[in-house]
Amino acid sequence: MVEAFPEEVAFVLHTLRAVFHTDAQAKRQGLSPAERLLLHQKESGPRMKALQDWMARRFAEHTVEPHSGLGQAISYMQNHWEKLSLFLRVPGAPLDNNITERILKRPFCIGRTRSSIGR
């Protein structure tokens, strides 16, 4: 998708990179969940709003075909926006679910041994 839509992908990545940077800043500063929420509302809220508006404009202005790869990615984000932006409304809500995924994968990895890998 990057090759087909380099500017669009760059915009989304630039926006999300800034949001994750804000989250890293909150962690470095040792902010409480409530303080982190306020920081994200101030710093990330406008960025996420700009991303949401940008996505809506792509379809409204017919600059992205809804069934294209980019259109499907935008639709996915729009359909899951409430969950993807939960960190702007709920103290302590994570930006990603990496921890959850690691916990879910752990029981499956524990039983694997070197000899069973690659069979």
N, C-alpha and C positions, 0 to 999 in steps of 0.2 A: 504494500500500500504506500510505503514511503516513496517509492519510485514514481508512482502514478499521481500522488498528491503531496509533493514535498513541502510546499508552503503551508498547507492546511495542517499536516502532521507536525511541522515545526511549531506552529502556533499553539496547538494543543499541548505538546510536550513542554514548551516554554512556560505555559500557564501552570501546568501541573508540577513542574520542577519548582516553581516559586512557592507553591502550596507546601510541598514536601520540605523545602528549605525553611519555611516558617515553622513547621512542626519540629524540625531538627533544632531550631533556635529555642523553641519552648522546652525541649528536652535538655539542652545544654544549660538553660537558665534554671532548670528544676522547678518549672511552674506547676502549680496544682492543676487539676482538671478544670476548675472554674477559671483560673487565670489563662490556661491554654485556650479555652473556649473563647474568651474575650480577645486574645491575640489573633486567633483565627478569624473571628468575626470582623476584626478591624483590618487585618492584612489579607487574608484569603477570601473573605466574603466578596469584596469587589472583583477579585480575579475570577472567582467561580461564577459570579453574575455575568461578567463579560464573556466567559466561555459559554454559558447557557444562552445568552443573547446571540452570540456568534453562530451557535448551532442552529438556533431558530431561523436566523437570517439565511443560512445556506438553503434551507427548504423553501422559505417564503420568497426568496429571490430566484429560485430555481437554478442555483449555481451548482447544486449537487443533486445527482439522480438518487432517489431514495433506495433503489435496489443495487447501487454500486457498492463497492467495498467501503468507501468513506460514508456513504449514506446509511449503510447497515451499522457501522460503528457509531455514528451520530444517533441513530434510532435507539441503539442499545443504551447509550449514555442517557438519552432523554427518558427512556422507559424505566431506568434505574436511578434517576436523579435524586429521589428522596433518600435512598440508601447511600448513594455516593457522596451526598452532601450532609450526611448526618453529623459529621464532626463540627459543622457550623451551628448545630442546635442542641447537641447533647454533650455535657461535660464528660471527657474521657473517651469519647467514641474514637476508635482508631481510624486512620486514613486507609489502611489496607487490612487484609485478613491473613497476612503471612503467618502470624503466630497460630491462628486457628488451623490453617492448613498443615503446619508442622505437627501440631498435636494430633490431627486426624491421621496423618501419614505414619506417625511413630509406631503404632501397634503393628502395622504391616511390615515395617522395616526391621523390627526387633527380631522376628523369627528368621530373617534372611541371613544366611552365612555366605562367606566368600565362595564356597563350593556350589551354592544354589544359584548364585548370580550368573546369568548368561545361559542358563539351561533352556 
